[in-house]
């Protein structure tokens, strides 16, 4: 028998020990907790996916399809390990407007193109730049979505179709109240919706019940049971079958990409879905101690999911903070939980579609009204008004612009407001004056001079005392000066300069 040298034997034993201590890819304990977490997320995803589809004006099955893709495809891809993707309330208003303006057939093209754009942004490593978007604009966007969503669901609460725009929805509320009071059927539907919202608000306070059954499922189940027991005359969800609802886009739908309005909607889908997903990722990362999110990879994963959803003609997806937080709180440790949640959605949609037909539409409206209210950052507005009034103004203006116009234009207005606010706040400039012995006034301009502050700066210079020997203007203390200020201040110094002893000092041009 050949002898093995002691040094070599020691290395062999050490390698064997390292292999035995190496963590397996999937541990049994992790799989057990991920399985439980996937059931919790699935039970939350069913009523939310169905409700968002109804509010978006599309067949309910398309909401479930997006949830399935978010679990089985996006759940497997790298990026974030624990956040869960699916149809989100944040895009409900935009999807409803798109389906109304361009038709259900064009929805697949819009979502597919937005997904490809997200993949391109991720490959170009633009994911991290979404963190540079003003938080006030994002909060204003969510608040605007929440207000329009609530206004629209108030109509669904009475089994009535809502008007088109945000202002029309708000303007029609007085007539809606009058019609509801005089209709017994409408009052029945309203009672179901209000009861659902009350259960959603109070259920988490019962800790044992909240651990056993998620609040959305409990609220919808209780509302469904009440309607069945009392035989209330309220509208219920209509189901046509999973395969019948899937309608891939055709050539005529792709031809509409040449329209300016369609391209604007695609851009809105891509930017808003990306921002919401990446902000959600940042929030979920604060909830657990696991691997941090790679923003660029997560953007690619969301884009891949939306591309597939577009091919299937389904709703656009984002990472959903409600499901993601529930996933973490349920003890999920790996991606397996979100993949399994997608599998449960697929089984439910394929095997138990009849279970959806007993759900009252008013109950789903109550779920979405509760979700819309949570999108409105009331406490943040009060805090911002006390600490940063400019940020509060940006938030309120963004919200109002979304309600008055639409989601895309409102966000653009909010971004422009945020940029203007930042430019105004960074253009701090003032003039220091020192009188010399010979009567020449030396004026030193300090700070950042741009066109926004130019009128104020010129007024301040005009008010300088002039003992008769002119002014010596020193601009060397400026950290930044744009072309408009350079031209105006140079002309001013030539008109008001002191005699030959006075020299105007200019900093180098700033590009």
Helices and strands as residue ranges (DSSP letters): H 6-21, H 28-56, H 60-72, E 84-86, G 89-91, H 92-102, G 104-106, H 107-123, G 127-132, H 135-156, H 166-171, H 173-181, H 184-203, H 207-212, H 215-230, H 242-245, H 251-255, G 256-258, H 260-285, H 295-311, E 318-320, H 321-329, H 336-351, G 353-358, H 361-374, H 378-387, H 389-404, H 407-426, E 429-435, E 441-449, H 451-462, E 471-474, E 478-481, H 483-496
